[in-house]
Amino acid sequence: MSAYEYGILNKDLIDESDRLELLDHCMTQYGTEIKRLVYAYVRNHADTDDVVQEVFITVYQKIDQFQHQSELKSWIYRIAINKSKDHLRGFKHRQQRLKQKLEQTFKKEATNQQTPEQVSLQTEESKKLLVQVYQLPIKYKEVIILYYFEQLSVKEIADILNINTNTIKARLKRGRERLKEKIESDGGDQHG
């Protein structure tokens, strides 16, 4: 049995093959979710790949520091969020480029089997909503992204961000309120 199956995560007990096996397990189990999460922050495929690589390098280097105070998934999500934030801090000038990428993403996603009018309306509304989400302060933006886009529970978000569940609930509530205010002030209900 491997160190992972025994739940042994102690640097004195993990040899190189166990470390590689643990890394392989983490990448297989959580790789797609981590990539989607990082992309929600950096909004650029090339940067996403770089940040995800940094995340799993960190997991490999620090797997023996995992304390079992949270789930392994939460620990990896926390690393991914921190790496994503570090990346964004270093590249604030990319905000305009991120906005353009966001618009391109919605144009691609909205081309289902709908009439051109439906596609146009849905694309425009989706773009406005996501742009407004990305304009929220980071503490509201991240909980909204994790809750609505990543479909994580309040408890999972609390574990990932290392914040009390009541704080997460309050941030979700305030984030939704701010989003609603933004939508209403931008004339968001013109179609209905």
Secondary structure, 3 states (H helix, E strand, C coil): CCHHHHCCCCCCCCCHHHHHHHHHHHHHHHHHHHHHHHHHHHCCHHHHHHHHHHHHHHHHHHHHHCCCCCCHHHHHHHHHHHHHHHHHHHCHHHHHHHHHHHHHHHHHHCCCCCCHHHHHHHHHHHHHHHHHHHHCCHHHHHHHHHHHHCCCCHHHHHHHHCCCHHHHHHHHHHHHHHHHHHHHHCCCCCCC
